[in-house]
Amino acid sequence: KIESTSSLLSPSKIPGKWTTVTNYNVDWIACWKDPLLNKFKYIYPSQTNNSINKFDFAKILSKKIKKIRVLYTKDLHCSDIKKNQLSLATYLIDTFCIRCGTESDDSNDVVGCTTLLCKHIHTKNNNISLNFIGKDSIEFNKTIHCKIPIVKDIINKNLKSKNQLSPF
């Protein structure tokens, strides 16, 4: 049951299992129990603007994704190592749908694309496998068939030299 004076917010119009609002003296505007982590997650008013900005940016990118893919595929063949690494990171983000990631003081070994290490990636034949702990300490374990041979070559070159895959 939802307490509301608006008929737009009646329980019959919102799918899901909703409960009554019982505390009006909190700084968050919504919460739910995450079934993966068995923890409560909260949405704060300051987060809503950031989320809207992310979705607006995603709409812009969706109109340019074909051009972005052409550019990073071209740059995979570039002799400039920075362009080469950036295009590899872009390929991994696009293909595996992973977060960019940042350096963190977190001791949980939480990573994203820019902090991937050799231990997180494996290649076999034309397959690339990623296995690491991502945001909210959720394991990411996915294998894809690589359709661009040079990607596997770049990764294997980094693995042989024991480099971090994306040293930005």
Buried (B, 14 or more C-beta within 10 A) or exposed (E): EBEEEEEEEEEEEEEEEEEEEEEEEEEEEEEEEEEEEEEEEEEEEEEEEEEEEEEEEEEEEEEEEEEEBEBBBEBBEEEEEEBBBBBBBBBBBBBBEBBBBEEEEEEEEBBBBBBBBBEBBBBEEEEBBBEBBBEEEEEBEEBBEBEBEBBBEBBEEBBEEEEBBBEE
